[in-house]
Amino acid sequence: MSQPTAQVTAAEISRIAGVTRATVSNWRRRHDDFPAPSAGTDTSPLYDLGSVQAWLHERGHTRAADPREELRTAVRFRTPGQGKTAGCIGLVLAAARRSPEETAALADLPDPDLAARATEAVAKVRASIPGAGSTAFLFSPEDGAALRALLRCVTEEGAPAALAVLAERELEDSAATGTYGTPEPLADLAVRLLPPGVARVLDPACGSGALLAAAARRRATALRGQDTVPVQVQRTAAMLSLTAPEADVRLSVGDSLRADAFAALAADAVLCNPPYGDRDWGHDELAYDPRWAYGVPGRSESELAWVQHCLAHLGPGGWAVLILPPATASRSSGRRVRAELVRGGAVRAVVALPAGAAPPLHVGLQLWILQRPEPGGPERKSVLFVDAAGSLSPGAGEQPTGSPRTGFSRAPIDWPGLTARTLAHWEAFTADPDGFAAEPGAAQAVPVVDLLDDLVDLSPARQVRASRTDVDPAELSARTDTGRRELTEAARSLLDAAALTGWSEPGASAREWRTATASDLARGGALTLLRTAPEPKGAESDGVSAAPAPPVLTGADIARGTGPTGDPAELRSESAPVIAVGDVLVRGIAGGTGPMARVAEEADAGALLGPHIHLLRPDPARLDPWFLAGFVDSPDNLAAASTGSTVLHVVPGRLRIPLLPLDEQRRYGEAFRHVHDLRARARLAARLAEETAALLTGGLTGGALIPAEAPPPADAGPA
């Protein structure tokens, strides 16, 4: 039986071909042989996917698409009921273990041979993919296009990107709600809050496996995970097979609260980012469950059920770190359970994260650090509260700017700074809880007795705010005066930068020019496109001490306008390009605030290119770097070159550059350099203004500063 023909919209054709919607419209008007609509309406026509791909292939457009988008399209148009996602995940695992040359040779086979070889390959790794039926691992010649898209994505973007695309459709069809992914920097922070030497780690809501993978990077040797969504468990299994091949990994599909697959496990540590706001977590059938040692959670308190589930899986003195929504710390329905957790010494610390640190991005989540009490152990007299959201303002005081694609904006998270400060507070507290030195507005160790009031509010912002009156007035006054002087100097510098001249109008209408894509310019030798490739799977350190590695330039560095701040130990790649003066650096993930591109200067030279950054290295005899960076950073250009649904990835080859003579490029480049300088001075002035305002507000409201008396009016006579 022939399979149904897939239908695509004009927007989907543009993503497949790697062009704009306007280009597709031009093709329809100018080329008589462009495929005619096969379905849909006059205003929303649909086209036969096979016919479109054949037409594009004749004109050399089939390779313009981003590999993720090509795979996403192939997955989206699989017929329902094929149920081969698990088999595709197995093929990702098999392909990632091969060399790029072997994978390319496999993709070049005819459809029948490709299907047969793919079936043989996944049969060898089938035992590593839990919760899948046998038919999921059988491919047919009709799967040829999807298999080639998958193999290309693995080769060019890495196994994690391919696994994420494969999971998208399954997650869209899943009934699971309130589940969110864990960004890698947050997962690494959660693991670093655990004591060293942790071997057995459990994640009872493992999702995509980010927390377990982070634990494996910190030398955990026994990894256990469970999740209700089969594709998440399969995805985690594949990733851990690649990144932690020596670890003892056991994963299970199921609801950890209702059907715990590891009921007898006493782990050294539990890491968990559980579902949020789940009212159907099992309140009625689990009312008498022995896990509720601190009280039965209310129907609306699923998060406190997960907290106690995690504690129940720890041996005495074991640690747990959970990522929870802020309402868990303050909802009245959870007051009694929170009180027992604090009174029993299970809550050791609560860390407030800035909004945007993890999905849902509009909410500032919290890290709860828990420890199962030890019989006869030391009394725990205080709980540490860290307000990383307040003490580390997103973007170091930058003013948010809008994003044309996302509809909202947010400054990038300074993960190195956030991680360093959080760990410093935590390590100081664990070393000497009674002698912990509070940092006003940022960290405070609060006595347990002070927390057990009518609210039992464990919100860090509430608890650290009470310490602001402890500031030395003289010290605060000196800091405020220094801030005002720096702000005045920055404001004068900004005024100088704003006095830009030399602009002229092109005439009655805007100027137009011919453009070329970055891919076209790269093929012509005018520039080189580079990025940090994924680390070869199976590669391990030889244990030989190497020379200190240079720092890593991150996307946050580009957005904030700072020098390289990334840790080379976290790069995990052996092929990161070295940045040179004149390189154009482009953030690979669209959105947020701050510039998306910049020209590398002396401070960047010699640094390693971080993940999710594209490097465009122009030939100075043909392209001016500041001209290139200015047009690359155009919001319209970036929007047209971005693909994805939730996360927008910039495809550098699709960026369009005007074709102008070199002397004219340099004029534009000099103008863009002035604009860059204006932005940098504006960010500095905005940051200093925010810091000075915060010092003044804190001092005035905390009693450390007193407003000056107003002078009498000049014309006032004697009383």
N, C-alpha and C positions, 0 to 999 in steps of 0.2 A: 504494500500500500504506500502510495507517495505521501510525503509529509506535506502539511499545509505550507503555503508560501508566506514568508514573513513580509509584513508591510512596514514601511518606514515613512516618517514625515520629512519635510524639508529641513527642519532643525536637526534631525538625526542624520540626514545626509551630510550636513555641514560638519558635524562632529566626526563622522566616519572619514570624510575627505580631508579634514583639518583645515577648513576654510570658513568664511563667515556666511551668514544667511544670505547676505546680499549677493555673494558670489554664486550661490546656488540659484537664486532668482535670475541672475544674468545668464547662467547656463541654460535655464529653461527657455528664456526668450531668444537666445542667439544660436542655439544648436538644435537643428531640426531632429537630430537623432537621439536627443535626450529622452530617456524612457518616459512614456506617457503615464499619467496617473492610472492606477489599477483599482483604486477604491477611494473612499472618502467623499468629500464634497468639493465644490469649486473653491471655497475659501480655505478648506483644510484638506488638501489632497494627500493621498497615500500612494507610495510607489513600491513596486516589487523590489525587494532587497537584492535578489540575485541579478536582476537586470541592471540595477544601479551599480552594483559592484563590478559587473562586466564592463559597463560604460566607463567607470572610473579607471579600471585597469587599462583600458585602451589608451587613456590619456595620462597615465603615470601618477594618478592621485591616490592610489590605494595605500601607499606607505606614508602619507602625510599625517595620518591619524596617530594620536597618542596610543601606545600599546594598551594602556588601561582602558581607553575608550573603545578601542577595537574589540577587546575581550568583553567589555560591558555590553556592547551591542550584540555580540554573539550569544552571550548568556541570556540577554533579555528576550531574544527571539527563539529560544529553544521551546519546543512544543510542550505544554503542560503534561505532566505525568511521566516524562522521561526519567526523572529521579536519578540523574547521573552526576549530581553535584559532588557526592562523596567520591565517585570515581575520578572526577576532575581534580579534586583535592589530592587524591593519590597520585595522579599524574604530575601535579606540581611537585610533590615530594620526590618522585622518581626523576623528574627533569632537573631539579635543583642539585641532585647528586651527580649529574653528568657534566661534562665540559660543554662550553658553548658550541664548540664544533660538532659534538655528538648530537646536541639538541637541534642545531640547524639542519644536520643531515636527516634527522627524523622528520622534521617539518617538511622537507623537500620530497618525501615519498608520496606516491599516488594515494588517493583516499582509501582504497581497500587495504593497502599495505600499512598506511599510517594507523588506521583503526586497529589492525591486527597487532602491530608492534606496541601501540599504546595499551591495549588490553593485556599483553604479556608483561609490560612494565608495571602496571598497577597491581597485577596479581602478586608480584614479589613484595609489595609493600602493604598489601591488603590488611595484614594483621595489625598494622600501625594505625588504621583508621577505624575507630569504634563506631558502633551504632548504625551500620549501613548494610543494606541487603545485598545479596550476591549480584543482582542485575545491575546495580550501580556501577560495577566494574567491567561492564561489557560495552564496547564501543562498536559502532557501525560506520560504513563509509559515509553515511549522511552527516556524521559528526565531524567530517574532515575540516571544514572551515573553522569551527569552534576550537578544535584541537590545535590548529596552527596559530590561532589568535592567543591561545593559552601559552603555547610554547614560546611565542615571541615575547609575551609579557614577562614570563619567567626569565628569559635571557636578557632582556633590555631593562626591566624595572625591578627584577628580583622576586623571590618567592612571596615575601609579605604582601607586595602589591597585588599579585595574582590571587592570593588567598582572600584578600579583602574584597576584591571584585566578585569572586565566586560566592562569598557569603552575603552580598548585598541583597540579591533577589530573595534568598531564603529568609533573611531577616525581615524583609518587607512583607512576606507572606506569613510570618510567624505571629502568633497571638501574644507573644511576650511583650509587656509594656514596662516602661520605667527602667529599661536597661540601657546602659551607656558604656562606651568604650573608655579605656584608661590610657591617656597619653603616656608615652615612654618616659618622659622626664618625671612625671608624677609617680609612675610605677617604681622608678629607680629611687626616688625620695622615700617612698613607703618602705622599701626593702632596707634602705640605709638607716632607718629608724630602729631596725631590729638589732639585737646584739650580734657580734661576730660569732661565727661558728655554727649558725643555724643550719641543720641538715635536712630535717623533715618539715616540709611546708605544704599546707593545704589551702586551696582556694575553693570554697564551696559554691561560688557563683563565678566560674572562671572566665566566662565570655570568650574573648579572642585570645586569652592566655597571656596578656601583657604582664600581669603580676607574677605569674609563675616563671615567665621568661626572665624577668628582672631578678627573681630569686636564683635562677640558674646562673645568671651572670655573677652573682655573689657567692657562688660555690655551693649552693644547696644541691644535695645529691639524691633526695627522694621527693618527688613532686606528685601531689595528688590534686585532682580537680574534678568538679562536677558542674553540669549546667543543664537547664531544661531544653535548650535548643540544640538539636543534634549537630547542625552545621558548625556551631561554635566549638563544640567538643572536638569535632573532626579537624577543624582549622587549628585548634590548639595542639592537637596531637601531631599534626604535620610540622608545625613550627618548632615544637620542642624536639622532635626527631632530628631536625636540622641544626638547631642551635645548642641543644644539650644532649648529644648522642650518647654520652656516658651515664646520664642520669637515669634513675629508676623512676619511670613515669607510668602512672596509672590514672586513667580518666574514665568517667562514667556519665551517661546521659540520664537525667532525672532531676526531680525536685529535691534539693538537699533538705528542706524543712520537713517535707512529707515522707520522703523515701530516701533517707541518708545512706549513700553507698559506702560510707566509711565510718559507720556508727561506732566501731571499736577503736578508731584511731585516736591516739594521743600525740598530737604533732608538737614539734618544737615551736612552730610559729604558724599563724593563720593570717593570710592576706585576703581581703575581700572588698569588692566594689559591688554591693548587692543591688537588686532592683529597688527603686524608690516608689513610695506611695502605693504599694500593692495591698489593697484591702482583701484580696482573696488569697492570703498567704497560708491559711489553715487555722484560723483563730479557733473555730468551733471544735474541730476534730483533734486539735493539739492542746486543748485547754489544760489537761492534766499531765502534760509531757514533763519528764524529769529535768529537761534542759532549763526550765524557767526557775533557776535557783534564786533569781533576784526579783521575781514577780512575773505574773502572766501579762504579756504585752497586750495592749488594747488592739482592737480590730484595725485601727488606723496607725498602729505603731509597728509596722512590719520591720522597720530598721532595727528596733530594739529586740525583735525576735532574732534577727541575724546577729546582733551583738552577742546575745546569750548563746546562740548556736556556736559561734566562734569560740567563746570562752569554754564551752563544754568540750571542745576538741583539743584543749590544751592540757598538758601535764602541769603540775604545780610549778609556778614560776615561769610558765610559758607566756609568749607574747603574741599579741594580735594587733594588726593595723587595719582599720576599716576606713573607707571613703564614704562619707555620709552627707546628706543634705543638711543645711543649717537648722531646719525646723526640728530635727531630732534632738537638738540641744535645748529647746525651749518650749515645745508643745506641752500644754497643760495635761493632756491625756497620758503623757509619758513621765510625769513628775515622780510618781512613786517608784517606778523602776529605776529612773536615774538616781534617785536618792539612795536606793539600796546598792547600786553599782558604786557610787561614791563612798558610801559608808563602809562597804565591804573592801574598799581598796582596789577595786578592779580597774577604775579609770585612772590612768597615770598622766595623760596629757590630751589636750584638744588644740588642734592647729587650724586656724581659719585661713583658707586659701582665697586669693583674689578671683573675682568673676573672670571667666575665660580660661581658667587653669585646666578645666576638664568639662566635657558635656554633662549636663546642659549648660551652655556657655554663659547664659545670663544669670546664673546662680553662683554665688561664692560657696563652694563645698568646704567640708571640714575633714581633717584627719583625726580619728580617734585612736589613741594609743592605749591599749589595754594590757593588763597582766593578770593572769590567774593567781589569786592569793595562795601562799604557801602555808600549810599548817604550822603554827609556831614561828612564822616568819616575822620580819620587822614590821612595825606599825607604819602605815603610810599616812602621814599627817597632812599632806598637801597635794594639790593637783596643779600641773603646769598648764598655763594658757598662753598661746602664741598667736598674735594677730598679724599673720603675714600679709593679710589683705590691706590692713591699715598702715603697717610699718614699711611695706614695700609697695608703694603706689605703682600701678601698672604703667610701664613705659617710663619709669623714673620721672614722673611729673609731666609727661607729654599731654597735650590737649588732644582729645580724640578727633579724628577726622572721618568723614563718611566713606563708605565703600559702595560703589555703584552696583556691585553684584549681590551683596549680602543684605543690603537694606539697613544694616546697623553696623556699628564700629566698636573697636576695642583695641586698646594698646597691647602690644605683645608682652608676654610674660617673661620677666628676667629670671629664667630658671636657675642659672648658676648662682645669682645673688639670693634668690628665695631659698634655694637648697642650703647654701652656706649658712645663712642666718638661722634657719630653722634647726639645722643640726648643731650649731653652736649653742643655742639655747637648750636643746634637748640634752646634749652631752654635759653641759654645766649642771643641769638639774639632776641628772642621774648620778653624777659624781658627788653632789652634796645638796640633796633636796632642801635641808634646813638652812643652808647658807647661800641659796640661790640669790644672785644680785639681779633685781628687777630692772628692766629697761622700760622706762615710762612710755606708755602707748604701744608697746610692742610685745612684752613678755612679763608675766607675773606668776609667781607660785602662790596660790590662794589656799589658805588652811581649809581643811575639810569641814570644820565646824562652821565656817563662814558661807559655805555653799549650801548647807542643809537648811535653807529657809523655806518660805512658802512656795517659791517658784522653782528652786533647784535649776536655775538657768546656767547652762554650761557654755554659753556663747562667749568666745574669746573677746570679742569687742566690748562686751559688758564688763568682763572681769579685768581686763588690762586698763580700761578707762579709769577705774578707781585709783590706779597708781599714779596718775598724772599730777596729783597734788604733792607728790614726793620730790618734785624737781627743785633743785637749788635755784632760787630766784636770781642770784647774781650770775650763775652759769647760763641760765636761760636768757637773761638780758644781754650778755656778751654774745651769745650765739645769734640772737635776733639782730643785733647791731651789725655783726659780720654779714649776715644774710642780706640785710638792707643795702650794705655797701656793694656786695657782689651783684645784687639785682640792679642797682643804679648803673653800674658799669656795663652790664649786659644790655640794659635798655638803651644806653647811648650807642653801643655797638650795633644794636638792631636798627636804630634810626639811620646810622650811616649806611648799613646794607640796604635799607629800603629806598635810599636816594639813587635808584637806578635810572639811567637815561640811555638813549640810543635806540628806542623803539620807534617804529614807523608803521603806518597803515599800508596794506598792499593795494588798496583801491576800494572800489565799491563792493567787491566780494572777496571772500577768503581765498587765499592762494591754494592751488592744487598742484600735485606732483605725482609722478610715477613712483611706485613703491615695489620693493622686492621682499620676500620673506627671509628671515635669518637662515633658513635652510638653503635657499637659493644662493645667498651670499657665501655661505659656507662651502657649497659645491663649487663656487667660482673662486675660492681661495681668499676672499676678502676678510673672512673671520673664521675662527675655530670655536666649535661648541664643545664644552667640557663639563663634566659633573663627577661627583664622587660615586663610583660604582659600588653595588653591594659587595660585601666581603665574600670571597669564595667559600662555599659551604664545605665544612670539614676541615678548614684551615685552623690550626691552633698555634699558640705561641711555642717557640722552641725553648723557652725558659732562659734565653741568654739576655742579659741586661743590655739594653740599647741606650744610645745617647738620648738626652731629653728631647722629646718631640716638640715642634713648634706649636703655638696655640692654633685653635680652630675658629674660623669665622663662621658665625651662625646667622640664621635669618633674623633673629632678634637684634644682632649687632647692626645689620643693615637698616632695620626699622628705626632703631634708636640713634643711629649715627655714631656708634662707638667703635673702638678698635676690636680685634679678635678677643673673645672672652671664653670660647668653648674649650672644654677639657679634651685633649687628644686621647686620653684613656677611654673616653666614651664614644670615640668615632667609629671604632670597630670596622675599619676598612684599610686595606693595604694599597689602595690605588687612588688616594685623594690627591687631586692636582694641587700644586703649589702656586699660590697667587703671586702675580707680578704686577708692577706698577703699570697702569693703563688698562688692566682687565676690567670689563664691565660685569658686575655681580648682580644677579637677579634672584630675588626670593622665589622659590618654587611653589609656594602655597599662597594663593591670592587672599586678599582681605586684611583685616586689622588696620592699624594706623601706621603712619610714617611712610617714607619712600619705599618703593618696591625694588629700586635699582640704584646703584651708585658706581662710581669709578674708583678702582683701587688706587690708593696713594701709598706713600712711603711707609706709613704706619701699618698697612695691610700686607706689604711685601714679605714673602717668606712664610706667611700663614697657610695652613691647610684649608681647603675648601670643605665646609661642613655639609651635612646632609640637607636635602631639599633646597639646594642653591644651584643655580646654573651659572656657568662662567662663559662669557662671550669675549674671546681674545681677538681684537681687531688687528688687521694689518695697518700700521700707522701711515703707510704710504697710500692707503685707499680709503680708510675710515677713521674719522676723528672719534676718540673714545667718549668725549663729553657729548658730542652730537648723538652718538649711538645710545648712550645712557638716557639722554633727555627724551628721545622718542620712544624708547623701550618703556620708560616710566609713565607714559601716557595712560590714563585710566581706560580710554576707549581701546587702545591697543592691547592692554592686558586683558580686558574683558573678552575681546574677540579671540584671544589666544588661550583662554582658560577652559578647562573641561572638568566635569564632575558634577555631583549633586550636592551632597552636604559639604564636602571639602573640595575647593576649587584648585586644581593643579595647573600651573602655567606650563604650556608646551612651548619651549623657546623657539623651536623651528617655525612656529606660526606667527611670531612677532614680525611686523611689517616695518621696513625702514625706507624713508624717501631716498631716491637716487639723485643726489646732488653733487656738483663738483666739490673737490676737497677744500678749496678756499672758502666756498659758501658753507660747507660743513663746519669749518672752524669758526665762522662768525656765529652760527647757531650754537656751537659748542661753548663758546665764551659766554653767550647769554645763559645757557643752561648751567654753567659753572656759577654765575652770579645768583641764579635761582637756588642752587644747592646751598650756597653760602647764606642766603637769606633764611632758608629753612633751618639750617643748623643754628643760627643765632636766635631764631624765634623759639626753637625747642629749648635752648639754654635759658632764655629769658622766662619762658613759661614754667620750666622746672624750678628755677629760683623763686619765681613769684609764688608758686604753690607751696614750696618749702617755707618761705618766709611767712606766708599767710597762716600755714599750719602752726608754726611756732608762736605767732601772735595770738591766734585763737586759743591754742592750748594754754598759753600763759595767762591770758585774760580770764578764761573760764575756770582755770585751776587755782587762781589766786596768786600766781607767781609774778604777774605783771599788773600794774595799776595804771589806768589811763591818766594822762596829764590833765591838770585843771585847765579849763578854757580861760584864756586871757580876757580881761574885761574889754568891752567895746572901746574903740579909740575916742569916741565922743562922750563917753560916760563921765558925768560930773561927780562931785562928792555926794555921798548919801545925805 
